[in-house]
Amino acid sequence: MGFIEHHALWSAEQTAAADEIRERAAAGGMTVVRLVFADQHGLLRGKTVTVAELPNVLRDGTGIASSLLAKDTSGRTVFPLFTKETPLGLPELRGAADMVMVPDPLTFRMLPWSPGTGWLLCDLRFTSGAPVPLCTRGLLRSVLAQADGMTYRTGLEVEFHLFRLDDPRLGSGDLGQPGAAPEVGMLNHGYQYLSELRYDELDPMLDLLRTHLEGLELPLRSLEVEFGPSQLELTLQPADGLDTADAMVLLRGAVKQVAARHGHHATFMCRPHLPGVFSSGWHLHQSVLRDGVGVFAPEDGSRAAAGPPLSAYGTAFLGGLLRHARATSAFSTPTLNGFKRFRSLSLAPDRAVWGCDNRGAMVRVLGDGPASVRLENRIGEPAANPYLYLASQLAAGLDGVAGDIHPGPAADEPYATRAEPLPRSLGEALDALEADQALASRLGKDFVSYYTSIKRAEISRFDQEVTDWEQREYFRVF
């Protein structure tokens, strides 16, 4: 009996899917399999095994260093792992000991751009079989379980930039943590929103991306040209539970890898430091279903008094999103760079308000029936960890329902309405997260403490840097 069977880690559906993977591997054409998990930043980490090793992985999983959970975005380890103290309160992490990556057979893909390469998304377990509490995919699963048997459905619109790669900056002088950013060139002039001509300038690469994303069976809806130079948007069909988050980590990896193989650089950084470039966002559409029917729509055409065109459940869910907006921004906007997007009159929110089909509001109420009524939160940045973004949104909404929180009136002038402002920095967002006990109780207080420590380490490194702004501002005049 292997590790997976001994600890009963798979459902019957996953076991059947694993059998299909074994049969496919035996039939030939597969040479290696990439085993990956999404770390605390939503970045994919893992190992590649030969197809001969695959049966062992499907029986026992595979070990991976737990030190990966102690790193910031630069790859620096920010927690002590080799001391007598228990790292993060988890003795299993002492000495950077191994964890076990347990593949989820339902996520298996063949990568169209890498012939013979399979791909499996994994969950993290300790060698005892216990779940690793810092696994973000596991955290989303735990919050989904709080929905009392109802289904959390989400759809994404994600913006990003696609550039021509002029210089990868891989020389010895460019290395570091982090290393030098690549030099890139624009693919179009931008400033023409949804222009067919601008789209056609990008069509060769967009067609390549579309072919590979569809080859991965991702539910791609549309490819669009955004307003900024070399800026694009992809939208996916709605999906349930973990599926949207799984699709997002696969989509980001696919776009970056395919672009790199063809002399381009794709970035999901919110606001690249390049002349004329615009901020990118990640808009999350969300609804809740009971027995396959949406519960946000007013029943029998009725609606909550003096509130949005939603059911009482949907109204309270919206109230929770607004009440916890400052705290959840630490997950929806997890980089220092992302908070530069929150500007007035920019089609990005700057305060916690809602509106009916109003793109200036943080949350748009959309749709006119059980199948279409949804809430679009426009707070996110494309670099967000999808599991933490979704988990924090659902946790906030569920807390709103539990407390019957009313969202207040609609904001017809979202950039002028008096309302709680969104944080202006990552540090301010982390302060709000640490102060939000109701949200922490749903996400786990230990996880919140761990996450804020990781992010404060990034802020500390930033605070020690001398920026271009400081050099321009002070070097000559003083």
Secondary structure, DSSP 8 states (H G I E B T S, - for coil): --HHHHTT-S-HHHHHHHHHHHHHHHTS---EEEEEEE-TTS-EEEEEEETTTHHHHHHH-EEEEGGGGGB-TTS-B-S--SSSS-GGG-GGGGGG-EEEEEE-GGG-EE-TTSTTEEEEEEEEE-TTS-B-TT-HHHHHHHHHGGGTT-EEEEEEEEEEEEEEEEE---SGGG-SSS----EEE-SS---STT-HHHHHHHHHHHHHHHHHHHHTT--EEEEEE-SSTTEEEEEE--EETTHHHHHHHHHHHHHHHHHHHTTEEEE--SS-SSTT-----EEEEEEEEETTEESSS-GGG---TTS-SS-HHHHHHHHHHHHTHHHHHHHHS-STGGGGG--TTTTS-SBS-EEES-TTSSEEEE-SSTTT-EEEEEEE-TTS-HHHHHHHHHHHHHHHHHHT----S--SSTTTS---B--SSHHHHHHHHHH-HHHHHHH-HHHHHHHHHHHHHHHHHHHTS--HHHHHHHTTT-
